[in-house]
Amino acid sequence: MKSTINNQLFKKTIIIFWTLWWLIASWTDIVGGLAHLAIINSSFAPDTNYPALVSSLQMYHVPAWLPAILFIGIIAWSLISTGLFFWASVAITRDKEIWMHRAKVAFIISLCYWMAFFLADQIVMKFDLEENHMVQGGFQLMTFLAMYILPD
């Protein structure tokens, strides 16, 4: 018996996966920021990303307000990526051209996020972070390419 894989269903699953991934990534940065501000204090809100950002920038003796602005920018870009993937997810029952266009927009905006991180990691010479970001961004690029390489 021949087994067939529904590639279009798989492509839609990729969109839903990235919607959930970006939602979780945004959530962890938001609650981490709130924990840093002592607005919440819970084990589900580790305050790790903001202090890591501050530590990364110390070699340049930047003003104290710059890490906060950059962290807000990171959260904003994450939320935009989340919103765009959600926008694509709600269209997966519509015509292929609609949900594929929305997915393309979401992928391009979020892949630019990773490229910004790659550059930032080089600037602050945090190659362990760069490796992590390369894996995450590379996986996202691979799934974006799968959307076009796999036949329907």
Backbone hydrogen bonds in HBPLUS format (Angstrom, degrees):
<---DONOR---> <-ACCEPTOR-->    atom                        ^
c    i                          cat <-CA-CA->   ^        H-A-AA   ^      H-
h    n   atom  resd res      DA  || num        DHA   H-A  angle D-A-AA Bond
n    s   type  num  typ     dist DA aas  dist angle  dist       angle   num
A0010-PHE N   A0006-ASN O   3.10 MM   4  6.46 153.9  2.17 145.9 153.9     1
A0011-LYS N   A0007-ASN O   2.86 MM   4  6.12 155.7  1.91 150.1 156.0     2
A0012-LYS N   A0008-GLN O   3.03 MM   4  6.28 152.4  2.11 143.4 150.5     3
A0013-THR N   A0009-LEU O   2.89 MM   4  6.15 146.6  2.00 144.0 154.0     4
A0014-ILE N   A0010-PHE O   2.94 MM   4  6.28 145.8  2.05 146.7 155.9     5
A0015-ILE N   A0011-LYS O   3.22 MM   4  6.58 152.5  2.30 142.3 148.4     6
A0016-ILE N   A0012-LYS O   3.05 MM   4  6.40 160.3  2.09 148.8 153.7     7
A0017-PHE N   A0013-THR O   2.78 MM   4  5.98 159.4  1.82 151.3 157.6     8
A0018-TRP N   A0014-ILE O   3.00 MM   4  6.27 166.0  2.02 153.1 155.1     9
A0019-THR N   A0015-ILE O   2.98 MM   4  6.21 146.0  2.10 143.7 153.8    10
A0020-LEU N   A0016-ILE O   3.01 MM   4  6.30 163.5  2.04 154.8 157.5    11
A0021-TRP N   A0017-PHE O   2.81 MM   4  6.08 160.3  1.85 153.1 159.7    12
A0022-TRP N   A0018-TRP O   2.94 MM   4  5.92 171.1  1.95 144.5 147.2    13
A0023-LEU N   A0019-THR O   3.02 MM   4  6.13 150.4  2.11 141.8 150.7    14
A0024-ILE N   A0020-LEU O   2.93 MM   4  6.15 162.1  1.96 152.9 156.8    15
A0025-ALA N   A0021-TRP O   2.87 MM   4  6.10 163.0  1.90 152.8 158.2    16
A0026-SER N   A0022-TRP O   2.87 MM   4  5.92 161.2  1.90 145.1 150.4    17
A0027-TRP N   A0023-LEU O   2.91 MM   4  6.04 162.4  1.94 145.8 151.4    18
A0028-THR N   A0024-ILE O   2.92 MM   4  6.13 162.5  1.95 153.6 157.2    19
A0029-ASP N   A0025-ALA O   3.20 MM   4  6.42 157.8  2.25 144.9 150.4    20
A0030-ILE N   A0026-SER O   2.90 MM   4  6.13 159.1  1.94 154.6 161.2    21
A0031-VAL N   A0027-TRP O   2.88 MM   4  6.08 177.0  1.88 161.3 161.7    22
A0032-GLY N   A0028-THR O   2.89 MM   4  5.82 146.3  2.01 134.8 145.2    23
A0033-GLY N   A0029-ASP O   2.87 MM   4  6.00 152.6  1.95 142.0 149.0    24
A0034-LEU N   A0030-ILE O   2.91 MM   4  6.23 154.5  1.98 148.9 156.4    25
A0035-ALA N   A0031-VAL O   2.83 MM   4  6.02 147.7  1.93 141.0 150.0    26
A0036-HIS N   A0032-GLY O   2.89 MM   4  6.14 150.0  1.98 142.8 151.3    27
A0037-LEU N   A0033-GLY O   3.02 MM   4  6.29 145.4  2.14 141.7 150.7    28
A0039-ILE N   A0034-LEU O   2.85 MM   5  5.23 156.0  1.91 165.7 159.9    29
A0038-ALA N   A0035-ALA O   2.95 MM   3  4.80 155.1  2.01 101.4 108.5    30
A0045-ALA N   A0042-SER O   3.13 MM   3  5.46 162.0  2.16 111.7 115.6    31
A0052-ALA N   A0048-THR O   3.10 MM   4  6.16 150.6  2.19 143.8 152.4    32
A0053-LEU N   A0049-ASN O   2.95 MM   4  6.20 148.9  2.05 145.7 154.0    33
A0053-LEU N   A0050-TYR O   3.05 MM   3  5.03 117.4  2.46  96.4 111.8    34
A0054-VAL N   A0050-TYR O   2.96 MM   4  6.29 162.3  1.99 158.4 162.6    35
A0055-SER N   A0051-PRO O   2.90 MM   4  6.06 163.1  1.93 147.9 152.7    36
A0056-SER N   A0052-ALA O   2.91 MM   4  6.06 152.9  1.98 143.0 150.4    37
A0057-LEU N   A0053-LEU O   3.16 MM   4  6.39 144.7  2.29 146.3 154.6    38
A0058-GLN N   A0055-SER O   3.29 MM   3  5.31 153.2  2.37 100.9 108.6    39
A0060-TYR N   A0057-LEU O   3.03 MM   3  5.77 159.7  2.07 122.4 128.3    40
A0061-HIS N   A0058-GLN O   3.14 MM   3  5.21 163.1  2.17 108.2 113.5    41
A0066-LEU N   A0063-PRO O   3.11 MM   3  5.68 150.5  2.20 116.3 124.0    42
A0069-ILE N   A0065-TRP O   3.13 MM   4  6.43 158.1  2.18 153.1 159.3    43
A0070-LEU N   A0066-LEU O   2.90 MM   4  6.14 166.7  1.92 161.4 165.0    44
A0071-PHE N   A0067-PRO O   2.83 MM   4  5.98 156.0  1.89 147.5 154.2    45
A0072-ILE N   A0068-ALA O   2.95 MM   4  6.15 157.7  2.00 147.0 152.9    46
A0073-GLY N   A0069-ILE O   2.94 MM   4  6.20 151.5  2.02 144.6 153.0    47
A0074-ILE N   A0070-LEU O   2.86 MM   4  6.19 149.5  1.96 146.8 155.1    48
A0075-ILE N   A0071-PHE O   2.96 MM   4  6.24 164.3  1.99 152.3 155.6    49
A0076-ALA N   A0072-ILE O   2.83 MM   4  6.04 160.1  1.87 148.8 155.0    50
A0077-TRP N   A0073-GLY O   2.88 MM   4  6.05 165.5  1.91 151.1 154.6    51
A0078-SER N   A0074-ILE O   2.93 MM   4  6.11 155.2  2.00 147.0 154.4    52
A0079-LEU N   A0075-ILE O   2.85 MM   4  6.09 156.3  1.90 150.9 157.5    53
A0080-ILE N   A0076-ALA O   2.86 MM   4  6.16 151.8  1.94 148.8 157.1    54
A0081-SER N   A0077-TRP O   2.93 MM   4  6.16 160.7  1.97 147.1 152.2    55
A0082-THR N   A0078-SER O   2.84 MM   4  6.09 157.2  1.89 147.6 154.5    56
A0083-GLY N   A0079-LEU O   2.84 MM   4  6.02 165.2  1.87 148.2 152.1    57
A0084-LEU N   A0080-ILE O   2.87 MM   4  6.11 156.2  1.93 151.3 157.7    58
A0085-PHE N   A0081-SER O   2.98 MM   4  6.18 159.6  2.02 150.6 155.7    59
A0086-PHE N   A0082-THR O   2.89 MM   4  6.12 152.5  1.96 149.8 158.5    60
A0087-TRP N   A0083-GLY O   2.84 MM   4  6.05 153.3  1.91 143.7 151.4    61
A0088-ALA N   A0084-LEU O   2.96 MM   4  6.27 146.8  2.07 140.8 149.4    62
A0089-SER N   A0085-PHE O   2.79 MM   4  6.02 153.3  1.87 144.2 152.4    63
A0090-VAL N   A0086-PHE O   2.95 MM   4  6.22 155.1  2.01 156.5 160.7    64
A0091-ALA N   A0088-ALA O   3.08 MM   3  5.30 150.4  2.17 104.7 114.0    65
A0092-ILE N   A0089-SER O   3.29 MM   3  5.49 171.8  2.29 110.4 112.9    66
A0094-ARG N   A0091-ALA O   2.86 MM   3  5.29 163.0  1.89 120.5 126.0    67
A0098-ILE N   A0095-ASP O   3.03 MM   3  5.50 130.4  2.29 109.4 121.5    68
A0099-TRP N   A0095-ASP O   3.31 MM   4  6.78 162.4  2.35 160.1 161.8    69
A0100-MET N   A0096-LYS O   2.87 MM   4  5.82 159.8  1.91 156.3 162.7    70
A0101-HIS N   A0097-GLU O   3.08 MM   4  5.95 150.3  2.17 130.3 138.3    71
A0102-ARG N   A0098-ILE O   3.04 MM   4  6.30 165.8  2.06 152.2 156.1    72
A0103-ALA N   A0099-TRP O   2.88 MM   4  5.97 154.4  1.95 140.9 148.5    73
A0104-LYS N   A0100-MET O   2.88 MM   4  6.02 155.3  1.94 144.6 151.3    74
A0105-VAL N   A0101-HIS O   3.05 MM   4  6.37 159.3  2.10 152.1 156.4    75
A0106-ALA N   A0102-ARG O   3.01 MM   4  6.28 165.0  2.03 149.9 153.9    76
A0107-PHE N   A0103-ALA O   2.80 MM   4  6.00 164.2  1.82 156.0 160.5    77
A0108-ILE N   A0104-LYS O   2.92 MM   4  6.07 167.1  1.94 152.0 155.6    78
A0109-ILE N   A0105-VAL O   3.04 MM   4  6.21 170.4  2.05 155.5 157.9    79
A0110-SER N   A0106-ALA O   3.01 MM   4  6.10 164.5  2.04 148.7 153.6    80
A0111-LEU N   A0107-PHE O   2.72 MM   4  5.78 151.1  1.80 151.4 159.9    81
A0112-CYS N   A0108-ILE O   3.03 MM   4  6.16 145.2  2.16 140.8 149.3    82
A0113-TYR N   A0109-ILE O   3.28 MM   4  6.61 138.9  2.46 135.1 145.5    83
A0114-TRP N   A0110-SER O   3.27 MM   4  6.71 150.5  2.36 142.1 147.8    84
A0115-MET N   A0111-LEU O   3.00 MM   4  6.35 155.6  2.07 145.8 152.7    85
A0116-ALA N   A0112-CYS O   2.91 MM   4  6.16 150.9  1.99 145.7 153.3    86
A0117-PHE N   A0113-TYR O   3.02 MM   4  6.39 150.5  2.11 144.8 153.2    87
A0118-PHE N   A0114-TRP O   2.83 MM   4  6.18 153.3  1.90 151.5 159.3    88
A0119-LEU N   A0115-MET O   3.08 MM   4  6.35 160.8  2.12 148.4 152.1    89
A0120-ALA N   A0116-ALA O   2.91 MM   4  6.14 160.8  1.95 147.0 153.1    90
A0121-ASP N   A0117-PHE O   2.77 MM   4  5.90 161.5  1.80 155.1 159.6    91
A0122-GLN N   A0118-PHE O   3.16 MM   4  6.39 147.8  2.27 140.1 148.0    92
A0123-ILE N   A0119-LEU O   2.95 MM   4  6.27 155.7  2.01 150.3 157.3    93
A0124-VAL N   A0120-ALA O   3.00 MM   4  6.28 159.9  2.04 156.3 160.0    94
A0125-MET N   A0121-ASP O   2.89 MM   4  5.64 106.8  2.43 129.2 145.7    95
A0126-LYS N   A0121-ASP O   3.02 MM   5  5.19 150.5  2.11 143.9 150.9    96
A0125-MET N   A0122-GLN O   3.23 MM   3  4.79 148.8  2.33  91.6 100.8    97
A0130-GLU N   A0126-LYS O   2.97 MM   4  6.27 153.1  2.04 144.0 152.7    98
A0131-GLU N   A0127-PHE O   2.95 MM   4  6.07 152.0  2.03 136.9 143.1    99
A0132-ASN N   A0128-ASP O   3.25 MM   4  6.52 158.5  2.30 140.5 145.4   100
A0133-HIS N   A0129-LEU O   2.82 MM   4  6.11 165.4  1.84 158.0 162.2   101
A0134-MET N   A0130-GLU O   2.72 MM   4  5.85 153.3  1.79 149.9 157.8   102
A0135-VAL N   A0131-GLU O   3.00 MM   4  6.23 153.9  2.07 145.9 152.2   103
A0136-GLN N   A0132-ASN O   3.06 MM   4  6.35 168.6  2.07 152.9 155.4   104
A0137-GLY N   A0133-HIS O   2.76 MM   4  5.83 170.3  1.77 153.6 157.0   105
A0138-GLY N   A0134-MET O   2.67 MM   4  5.47 150.5  1.75 137.1 147.1   106
A0139-PHE N   A0135-VAL O   2.91 MM   4  5.98 154.7  1.97 143.6 150.0   107
A0140-GLN N   A0136-GLN O   3.03 MM   4  6.29 153.8  2.10 143.6 151.2   108
A0141-LEU N   A0137-GLY O   2.86 MM   4  6.12 157.1  1.91 148.6 155.1   109
A0142-MET N   A0138-GLY O   2.87 MM   4  6.09 156.1  1.93 145.6 152.4   110
A0143-THR N   A0139-PHE O   3.00 MM   4  6.27 157.9  2.05 148.2 153.2   111
A0144-PHE N   A0140-GLN O   2.92 MM   4  6.16 149.2  2.01 146.0 155.3   112
A0145-LEU N   A0141-LEU O   2.88 MM   4  6.17 161.0  1.92 154.1 158.5   113
A0146-ALA N   A0142-MET O   2.94 MM   4  6.21 148.5  2.05 143.1 152.3   114
A0147-MET N   A0143-THR O   3.24 MM   4  6.50 136.4  2.44 136.3 145.8   115
A0147-MET N   A0144-PHE O   3.09 MM   3  5.29 132.6  2.33  99.4 111.9   116
A0148-TYR N   A0145-LEU O   2.96 MM   3  5.40 143.1  2.09 109.5 119.6   117
A0149-ILE N   A0145-LEU O   2.81 MM   4  5.99 152.5  1.89 154.8 164.2   118
A0150-LEU N   A0146-ALA O   3.15 MM   4  5.54 162.6  2.18 131.7 137.1   119
